[in-house]
Structures are given as C-alpha cells and as structure tokens.
C-alpha cells in the first residue's frame, strides 16, 4: 500500500507567535483530531510520533478520554484470548 503525504503551510509568524516547534504543532493536531473522534488511537499516536504508552500517558495528563466501545472490545477479543492462553 502506498502512503500519501500531504503538507500544509503554516506561516512562520504562527510558529513564532505560538512558540511551538512544528513537531509540537503536529502533536496538538493529532490530539485534537483524536479528541474529536476523527482519528483512531493508533493513527493519532502515529501522527504524534509517540509510543503507545507515551500517547496514553499524554491523553491522561490532558484528561482526554480514550474512545473504546464494544466494537473495539470485540475486535480486540481474539488478541486478548491469545494473550491469556500463554
């Protein structure tokens, strides 16, 4: 599968005014999109460039709830079963 990459223009004045690095802006965008339900946990974590544990910790620090419903649980059930049988 080919991955497409898109770029957005962020004026230098915005970067300067916010006193944020481009990586920090990308992280904030990933958090916002996750919080709005536009990105899954995994995709938001990838966009943020963080490990699973670091992303989970950041969500907790920001008091952003993890979206995990019954469909997610059912999708995870085979992996849970495999891990508990070890």
N, C-alpha and C positions, 0 to 999 in steps of 0.2 A: 504494500500500500504506500502510495506517495503522500508525503506530508507537505501541505502547502503552508507557507509562512507569509503572514501579512505584516505590513509595517504601518504605523501611524505617526503622524508628525506631531511632536509636542514642542511648542515654541520654547526656546531657551529661557525666555522670561518666566514661563510657568515653572520650569525646573528650578530656576534660580529663586523665584518667589517662595516656592514650597520648601526649598532647601532639602529636596529629596533627590536621591540618585534615580536613574532610570530603573534600576532593579527594585527600588522601594516603590516606585510608581506601579510597576508591573505586579508586585506583591499586593498592593492595595486594590488594584483592579481585579486580581484573582479572588481576593477575599470578598469584594463587593459582588462579583458575579456568582460566587458560591452562596453567599448570604441570600441573594435574590432567587436562588434556585435555577440559575441559568447555566451553571457548571456543576458537574458532579464533584464529589470529594477528590477523586483521583485526578481528574482533569485540572481542577483548581490547584491541587498540590503540585502537579507537573508544571503548570504555568508559573507558580510561585517559586519553583526551583527548590522545594523543601522535601525532606524525608517525610514519610507518613507520620512519624512520631512528632517531628518538629511542627508540621502543619496542624496536627491535632492539638498540640500544646498552644500554638498561637490562637487557634479558634477558642480554646478555653480561656486564655488570657483576655481575649476580646469579647468573651461571653457570647460567641456566635454558636448557636446550636447546630449540631450535626443532623442533617436530614437522613433519617434511616427509618424506612417504613417496612411494612410487612413484605412487600415485593423484594426489597433489598435483603431482608432476612431469608426469604425463600431462595433467592439466588445464591446466598452465602451458605445455605444449609449443607450442600454436598462437601464443601471445604471444611465446614465445622465438623461434620461427621467423620471425615477422613482424619482430621487432626485428633479427635477424641479417641479414635481407634488405635492410635500409635502407642 
